[in-house]
């Protein structure tokens, strides 16, 4: 009976870093010792600002020139117009045969 109602245990997460630099680790440790409580590691969670990456992408896109934006809009509208034109031509050719 226990066979039918048993739940599977969740699979564990085994993170293994791909790169480890012992010299960088020693430098970080020395900075911690010298600077004491004032030191914040670049990898610490205190430095992370939620949404910062998204904001960077948005600001980069806003930095595009108006001409680049206009070119992108034209490309987006030209393709469907050409496609509709080709479909209409095919339908007209099929109707005349």
NORGI-V36936 format. One record per residue. N is the residue number from 0. RES is the residue in one small letter. PHI is phi in degrees with one decimal (none if undefined). PSI is psi in degrees with one decimal (NA if undefined). NEAR is the number of other ideal C-beta (glycine too) atoms within 8 Angstrom. Layout:
# NORGI-V36936
n=N res=RES phi=PHI psi=PSI near=NEAR
n=N res=RES phi=PHI psi=PSI near=NEAR
This chain:
# NORGI-V36936
n=0 res=x phi=none psi=-37.1 near=4
n=1 res=x phi=-66.4 psi=-22.8 near=5
n=2 res=x phi=-65.2 psi=-36.2 near=5
n=3 res=x phi=-78.9 psi=-30.2 near=5
n=4 res=x phi=-107.8 psi=6.5 near=6
n=5 res=x phi=-77.7 psi=145.7 near=6
n=6 res=x phi=-104.0 psi=145.0 near=4
n=7 res=x phi=-76.0 psi=143.1 near=4
n=8 res=x phi=-76.9 psi=146.0 near=4
n=9 res=x phi=-67.0 psi=145.5 near=4
n=10 res=x phi=-72.3 psi=137.3 near=4
n=11 res=x phi=-74.6 psi=160.5 near=4
n=12 res=x phi=-103.0 psi=116.9 near=4
n=13 res=x phi=-111.3 psi=88.0 near=4
n=14 res=x phi=-81.3 psi=125.9 near=4
n=15 res=x phi=-125.3 psi=114.0 near=4
n=16 res=x phi=-63.1 psi=143.8 near=5
n=17 res=x phi=-83.9 psi=-26.1 near=3
n=18 res=x phi=-133.9 psi=132.6 near=4
n=19 res=x phi=-134.8 psi=125.7 near=5
n=20 res=x phi=-113.1 psi=102.3 near=6
n=21 res=x phi=-63.6 psi=-31.4 near=6
n=22 res=x phi=-66.2 psi=-41.9 near=6
n=23 res=x phi=-64.7 psi=-36.9 near=7
n=24 res=x phi=-62.8 psi=-42.0 near=9
n=25 res=x phi=-65.5 psi=-40.3 near=8
n=26 res=x phi=-60.9 psi=-44.2 near=8
n=27 res=x phi=-61.1 psi=-40.7 near=9
n=28 res=x phi=-65.1 psi=-41.6 near=8
n=29 res=x phi=-63.3 psi=-41.0 near=8
n=30 res=x phi=-62.5 psi=-40.3 near=9
n=31 res=x phi=-62.0 psi=-40.8 near=10
n=32 res=x phi=-69.5 psi=-46.1 near=7
n=33 res=x phi=-70.1 psi=-47.2 near=7
n=34 res=x phi=-84.6 psi=-19.7 near=8
n=35 res=x phi=71.0 psi=-135.5 near=7
n=36 res=x phi=-72.7 psi=-17.5 near=4
n=37 res=x phi=-77.4 psi=-16.6 near=5
n=38 res=x phi=-76.6 psi=132.9 near=9
n=39 res=x phi=-123.9 psi=124.6 near=7
n=40 res=x phi=-67.1 psi=146.3 near=8
n=41 res=x phi=-62.9 psi=-22.4 near=5
n=42 res=x phi=-91.0 psi=-2.3 near=4
n=43 res=x phi=-70.1 psi=154.8 near=7
n=44 res=x phi=-70.5 psi=-17.9 near=4
n=45 res=x phi=-66.6 psi=-27.5 near=5
n=46 res=x phi=-81.8 psi=-16.0 near=9
n=47 res=x phi=-79.4 psi=130.7 near=6
n=48 res=x phi=-114.0 psi=117.4 near=5
n=49 res=x phi=-57.4 psi=132.6 near=4
n=50 res=x phi=84.1 psi=2.9 near=6
n=51 res=x phi=-65.8 psi=-37.1 near=8
n=52 res=x phi=-67.3 psi=-42.4 near=6
n=53 res=x phi=-62.4 psi=-42.6 near=7
n=54 res=x phi=-62.0 psi=-37.8 near=8
n=55 res=x phi=-63.7 psi=-42.3 near=8
n=56 res=x phi=-65.8 psi=-41.9 near=8
n=57 res=x phi=-64.9 psi=-43.7 near=8
n=58 res=x phi=-66.9 psi=-32.8 near=8
n=59 res=x phi=-67.0 psi=-39.2 near=8
n=60 res=x phi=-69.1 psi=-34.7 near=7
n=61 res=x phi=-66.9 psi=-26.8 near=6
n=62 res=x phi=-72.9 psi=-10.5 near=5
n=63 res=x phi=-63.1 psi=149.0 near=8
n=64 res=x phi=-73.3 psi=160.6 near=5
n=65 res=x phi=-63.7 psi=-33.3 near=6
n=66 res=x phi=-65.5 psi=-40.2 near=6
n=67 res=x phi=-64.0 psi=-42.3 near=8
n=68 res=x phi=-62.0 psi=-42.0 near=9
n=69 res=x phi=-63.9 psi=-42.5 near=8
n=70 res=x phi=-61.1 psi=-41.5 near=8
n=71 res=x phi=-64.5 psi=-41.9 near=8
n=72 res=x phi=-63.5 psi=-40.8 near=8
n=73 res=x phi=-62.0 psi=-44.1 near=8
n=74 res=x phi=-60.6 psi=-39.1 near=8
n=75 res=x phi=-67.5 psi=-32.8 near=7
n=76 res=x phi=-89.1 psi=-27.4 near=8
n=77 res=x phi=-69.5 psi=-41.3 near=8
n=78 res=x phi=-58.4 psi=-51.4 near=8
n=79 res=x phi=-63.1 psi=-35.0 near=7
n=80 res=x phi=-64.2 psi=-44.5 near=8
n=81 res=x phi=-64.4 psi=-41.7 near=8
n=82 res=x phi=-61.4 psi=-44.8 near=8
n=83 res=x phi=-63.7 psi=-40.6 near=8
n=84 res=x phi=-60.9 psi=-43.3 near=8
n=85 res=x phi=-65.2 psi=-41.7 near=8
n=86 res=x phi=-63.4 psi=-42.6 near=8
n=87 res=x phi=-63.2 psi=-42.8 near=8
n=88 res=x phi=-62.6 psi=-41.1 near=8
n=89 res=x phi=-64.2 psi=-41.9 near=8
n=90 res=x phi=-65.1 psi=-42.3 near=8
n=91 res=x phi=-63.7 psi=-40.2 near=8
n=92 res=x phi=-65.8 psi=-38.5 near=8
n=93 res=x phi=-69.7 psi=-32.3 near=7
n=94 res=x phi=-73.0 psi=-31.2 near=6
n=95 res=x phi=-80.2 psi=-17.4 near=5
n=96 res=x phi=-80.8 psi=NA near=4
